[in-house]
Amino acid sequence: MIAACWLCASTALGQDSRSMRDSLAHASRLLETYPDSIDLRLKKAAWNVELEQWEYALDEYSRVLSRQPDNLAALFFRAFVNGQMNRLGFARQDYEHLLALVPAHFEARLGLALVNQKDKRYGEASDQINRLIEQHPDSAVAWAVRAGMEAERGLAELAVFDYGEALKRDKDNVDYIILRAEQLIALNRRQEAYSELDRAVRLGVPKSELKDYYK
């Protein structure tokens, strides 16, 4: 979910692979003529990200940052790319740099929390996601991400509560409903889990897709 949100910032979203590769080739040719163009380098890097060419994207964002160390787009997407490459320390540095420039940057705070979670730095991950919720209390995504982090750590009671808070803000989100049901099942709260699963079915999820949960 979070990766999809991040990639919405790319100009390449929604195109097929051949079209993206053609656009990448065009951007590369233009860079041969205008090698100092920051905008072109960012566009080329966006195509690299869409095509999951992480090394090439990393190189382009690093070139931009060598000339403009505080370029927000390059910092954010280099952090994302570093995370994809499991270079978690480098990702953390870029997110922290970005947040020093823009403390209320939602996606950067979210990215830093997830990087810390992935790196098993659970205390720091909790601090970041809690701060995000303090800054954006009406964000269903923030509550749902904290719930997912809690679920990953086996904190089912907390996850149930936070998925509930996410659903107060996005009541028909079937993903949140199913994930909450999953945590209720883990707690053996079966009737509540049935209610959530039935709610997902009423919202259009085929019951056959949920048969394992119902069992």
LOLUM-252599 format. One record per atom (N, C-alpha, C, CB): x, y, z. Coordinates in steps of 0.2 Angstrom, whole numbers, plus 5000, padded with zeros to 4 digits. Last residue first. Glycine has a CB too. Example, Ala and Ser with C-alpha at 12.3 -4.5 7.8 and 13.67 -1.06 7.14 Angstrom:
BEGIN
506449895035;506849955036;506450005039;507049975029;506649725039;506249785039;506649845039;505749785045;
REM end
This chain:
BEGIN
493448995041;493648925044;493948935050;494048885039;493549125037;492949095040;493049035043;492349095035;494849125031;494749165037;494049135041;494649245036;494649045020;495149025025;495049065032;495849035023;493649125013;493449055016;493949035021;493449005010;493749235006;493849245013;493749175017;493349295016;493349214993;494049234994;494249245002;494149304991;492049184994;492549124993;493249154994;492449104985;491449304996;491449265002;491949205000;490849235004;492049444988;491749374987;491949334993;492049344981;491749604994;492249554993;491949484993;492749555000;490749694995;490849674989;491449624988;491049734984;490249735007;490549785004;490849764997;491149815008;489849615013;489349665011;489649725007;488949695017;491149565016;490649535010;490149585008;490349465013;491449645026;491849645020;491449615014;492549605021;490549605035;490549675033;490949685027;490849725039;490949475038;490249485035;490249555032;489749475040;492149505044;492149475038;491449475034;492249395039;491649565056;492049605051;492049575044;492749615054;490949465062;490549525060;490949565055;490449565066;491949365064;491349355059;491049415057;490849305062;492649435074;492949425068;492449405062;493449365068;491749435084;491849505081;492249495075;492349535086;491649295086;491049335084;491249405081;490649345090;493049275090;492749245084;492149285082;492549175085;494349305096;493749345097;493349335091;493949425098;495649255096;495049205097;494449245099;495249155103;496649335092;496449345099;495849295101;496249415100;496649295079;497249285083;497149285090;497849335081;495449355075;495549285075;496149265079;495649255068;495849495076;495349465080;495349385081;494649485078;496749495065;496949505072;496449485077;497149575073;495849475055;496349435055;496649435063;496949445050;495049585056;494749525057;495249475058;494349495051;495949685051;495649685058;495349615060;495149745059;496049645038;496649645043;496449645050;497149705041;494749675034;495049605034;495649595038;495249585027;494749815035;494249765039;494449695039;493549775035;495749865027;495749875035;495349825038;495649945036;495249825015;495849795017;495949805025;496449835014;494049895014;493949825015;494649795017;493749785009;493450035020;494150015017;494149935019;494750045020;492450115024;492350055019;492950025016;491850085014;492950215033;492450155036;492350105031;491850185038;494050295038;493950265031;493550205032;494650245028;494050325051;494250375046;494150355039;494950405047;493750215057;493350275059;493450325054;493450295066;494750135053;494150125050;493650175052;493850055052;495850175061;495850185054;495150185051;496350135051;495350125073;495350195072;495450215065;495950225076;495349985070;494750015072;494750095071;494550005079;496749975070;496349965063;495649995064;496349885062;497049995083;497250045078;496850035071;497950045077;496449885090;496249955091;496350005086;496549975098;497149785084;496449785083;496149855084;496049735088;498449815088;498249815081;497549815080;498549755078;498349785102;498449855099;498249865092;499149875101;498149655101;497649695104;497749765102;497649695112;499249595095;498649595092;498149645095;498349525092;500749605093;500349645097;499649655095;500649715098;501649545084;501249505088;500849545093;501649455092;502349625075;502649615082;502249575086;502849675085;501349645066;502049615064;502349595070;502449655059;500449725072;500249655070;500949615069;499849655064;501149845073;500949805079;500849735078;500349845083;501149875059;501849865063;501649825069;502149935064;499749885057;500149835054;500849825057;500349855046;499549995065;499149935066;499549875063;498449935064;500250095058;500450075065;500150015067;500150135070;499450095046;500150075046;500450055053;500650135043;498250145051;498250075048;499050055048;497950075041;498550275055;498350225060;498350155057;497550245062;498950325042;499450325048;499250275053;499450395051;497750315035;498350275033;498850265039;498750305027;496950405040;496750325041;497350285040;496250305036;497250545048;497450505043;497350435044;498250515042;496950635059;496450615054;496650565049;496150675052;498250665065;497750615068;497150595064;497450655074;499650705061;499050685056;498550645059;499350655050;500450715072;500450765067;499850765062;501050765063;500150595079;500150665082;500050715077;500650675087;500550505069;499850515071;499750575075;499650445075;501950535069;501550545063;500850555065;501650485058;502350495082;502350565080;501950585074;503150585079;502150355080;501750395085;501750465084;501950385092;503050325071;502350325069;501950355074;502250245068;504250365078;504150395072;503350395070;504550365066;504250275089;504250345090;504050385084;504950365092;504250155083;503650175087;503650245088;503650135093;505550155078;504950145073;504350175077;504850075071;506250155089;506350215085;505750215080;506950215081;505950025094;505850085098;505850155094;506350095103;506349945084;505649945086;505550015090;505449885089;507249905073;507349965078;506649985080;507750025075;507249825063;507149795069;507349845075;507449735070;507149865050;507849865053;507849835060;508249925053;505849885048;506149835044;506849815047;506249855037;505649995057;505349935058;505649875055;504549935056;506450095050;506650075057;506350005059;506450125062;505650095038;506350075038;506550055045;506850135035;504450145044;504450085041;505150055040;504150085034;504850275048;504550225053;504650155050;503850245054;505250335036;505750325042;505450275047;505850385045;504050335029;504550295027;505050285032;504850335021;503350425037;503050365037;503650315034;502450355032;504050545035;504050515042;503750445042;503550555046;503950555021;504550545024;504550515031;504950605024;502550575020;502850515017;503550505020;502850525010;502350705028;502050645029;502350575027;501350645027;503350825034;503250785028;503050715030;503950775024;503550915044;502950885044;502850845037;502450945044;504950955043;504750915049;504050875048;504750945055;505950975032;505250985032;504950935037;504950965025;507250965035;507051015031;506351025031;507251005024;507250845043;507550905046;507450975042;508350905046;506750765034;506350785039;506650845043;506250725044;507850745026;507250775023;506850795028;506850725019;508750675034;508950745031;508250775029;509450725025;507950565037;508150615043;508350675040;508650585047;507950505024;507350525027;507450575033;506950465030;509350485023;509050525018;508350545021;508950495012;509650395034;509950455033;509650505029;510750445031;508850285030;508750325036;509050385036;508950285042;509550235019;508850265018;508650305024;508350205018;510750195025;510750255020;510050285019;511050235013;510250095032;510550145035;510550205031;511250125037;509750005023;509250035027;509650095031;509049985033;509749945009;510249985012;509950035017;510550035006;508749875002;508949845009;509549885012;509149775009;508349924991;508949884990;509249864997;509449934987;507249994996;507149934991;507749894991;506849964984;507950095003;507550045006;507349985002;506850075008;508450164992;508950134997;508550075001;509250185001;507250214987;507650164983;508150124987;508050204977;506850304997;506450244995;506850194991;505850274990;507950394997;507850355003;507350295001;507450395008;507750444984;508350404985;508250364992;508950444986;506550504986;506550444982;507250404982;506450464974;506950614995;506350564996;506450494992;505750594995;507950674988;508050644995;507550594996;508050705000;507350714977;507950674976;508050634983;508550704974;506350804982;506150744978;506750694978;505950764971;507150904988;506750864992;506550794988;506150904994;508850944989;508250934984;507850884987;508550904977;509950984996;509350984999;508750974994;509251055003;511050974987;511050924993;510350924997;511550944998;511350974972;510851004976;510650964982;510151024972;512350904968;512350974966;511851014970;512150974958;512150784973;512850804974;512850884972;513350764969;510850754970;511050774977;511750804978;510950724982;510950714957;510650774959;510850794965;509850754959;511750594959;512050644955;511650714957;511950634948;510850524967;511450544970;511750594966;511950484971;509850494957;509650534963;510350564967;509250494968;510650414948;510350474946;510150524952;509750464942;510950304956;511450344953;511250414951;511750304947;509650254959;510150274965;510650324962;510450214968;509250214947;508950264950;509350294956;508250234953;510250104944;510250164940;509850224943;509850154933;509850024955;510550044954;510550114950;511049994952;508449984952;508650024958;509350054957;508649974964;507349974942;508049984940;508450024946;508250014933;506049964942;506349934947;507149924945;506049864948;505350044933;505549984930;505949944935;505949994924;505150154941;504550114939;504750054936;504150154933;506450204943;506050174949;505450134946;505850234953;506750244930;507150184933;506750154939;507850214935;505850344929;505750294925;506150234928;505950304918;506450434939;505750404940;505550344935;505250464938;507650464933;507650414939;506950394940;507850464945;507150544922;507450484921;507450434927;508250494918;506750654930;506250614926;506550544924;506050654920;507950694936;507350664940;506850624936;507050724944;508650734925;508850674929;508350644934;509450704933;507850834920;507850774916;508150714920;508350794910;507950924931;507350904929;507350834925;506950954926;509350954930;509150924936;508450894934;509050974942;510450954917;509750964919;509550924924;509350954912;511750934912;511650974919;510950984921;512051034918;511650874900;511850834906;511850864912;512550814905;510850874887;510850924893;511050894899;510150954893;511250774878;511250844876;511250894882;510650854871;511050664886;511650674883;511750744880;511750624877;509750684890;510250694895;510950704892;510250644901;509050634879;509050704881;509650724886;508350724884;509250504881;509550534875;509550614876;509150524868;508550474892;509250464892;509650504886;509450384892;507250504888;507550544893;508350534893;507250524900;507150394879;507050464877;507450514882;506350484876;507250284887;507750294882;507750364880;507550244876;506050304895;506750304898;507250314893;506850244902;505050294885;505150354889;505850364892;504650364894;505350154882;505350204877;505450274880;504750204872;504950104895;505650094892;505850144886;505850024890;503650134895;504050154900;504850154898;504050124907;503150054884;503050124884;503550164889;502350144886;503449924889;503749944883;503750024883;503449914877;502649914901;503349914902;503749944895;503549844903;501350044902;501549974901;502349974901;501249934895;500850164914;501050144908;501350074907;501650194905;500650194928;500050184923;500250164916;499550234923;501850314931;501350274934;500850264928;500950304940;502850404928;502750344924;502150304926;503450304925;503050504937;502750524930;502550464926;503150574926;502750474954;503150464948;502750474942;503450384947;501950474964;502350534963;502750534956;502750554969;501450344966;501050394963;501350464961;500450414967;502450284973;502550284966;502050324962;502450214963;501950304986;502550334984;502650334977;503150294987;500850214986;500750294987;501350324985;500650304994;501450094984;500950124979;500850194980;500250084979;502050084996;502450084990;502050114984;502750014988;500950065004;501450125005;501850134999;501850125011;500449945000;500050005000;500450065000;499550005006;
REM end
